[in-house]
């Protein structure tokens, strides 16, 4: 599994380095991840907060199809 994630990360990094539009999308995604991580870290029940964040992201992906 980590090999696949490493390959995905390498692909994203190469795209971001070569394409300004992809770079902007990667920056926006990273900022969103940081924002969600801060929200999860501030909650008392972190597992529940992480589950809610995952559900919101999953629903957003499903609605974009």
C-alpha positions in Angstrom: 0.0 0.0 0.0 2.8 2.4 0.8 4.4 1.8 -2.6 1.1 2.9 -4.3 0.8 6.0 -2.1 4.4 6.9 -2.8 3.8 6.6 -6.6 0.7 8.8 -6.3 2.6 11.4 -4.3 5.4 11.4 -6.8 2.9 11.9 -9.7 1.2 14.7 -7.9 4.6 16.4 -7.1 5.6 16.1 -10.8 2.4 17.5 -12.0 2.5 20.4 -9.5 6.1 21.2 -10.5 5.3 21.3 -14.3 1.8 22.8 -14.4 0.9 26.1 -12.7 -2.8 25.2 -12.7 -2.1 21.8 -11.0 0.1 23.6 -8.6 -2.7 25.9 -7.5 -5.1 23.0 -7.1 -2.5 21.1 -5.0 -2.0 24.2 -2.8 -5.7 24.6 -2.3 -6.1 20.9 -1.4 -3.2 21.1 1.0 -4.7 24.1 2.7 -8.0 22.3 3.0 -6.3 19.3 4.6 -4.5 21.5 7.1 -7.8 23.2 8.0 -9.5 19.9 8.6 -6.6 18.7 10.7 -6.8 21.7 12.9 -10.5 21.2 13.4 -10.0 17.5 14.3 -7.2 18.3 16.7 -9.4 20.8 18.6 -12.2 18.4 19.2 -12.6 16.3 22.3 -13.6 13.2 20.4 -11.0 13.2 17.6 -12.1 9.9 16.1 -15.6 11.1 15.7 -14.4 14.4 14.2 -12.2 12.6 11.8 -15.1 10.4 10.7 -17.2 13.4 10.1 -14.5 15.1 8.0 -14.0 11.9 6.0 -17.8 11.7 5.4 -17.9 15.3 4.2 -15.0 14.7 1.8 -16.5 11.5 0.5 -19.9 13.1 -0.1 -18.2 16.0 -1.9 -16.4 13.5 -4.2 -19.6 11.6 -4.8 -21.5 14.7 -5.8 -18.8 15.8 -8.3 -19.3 12.7 -10.5 
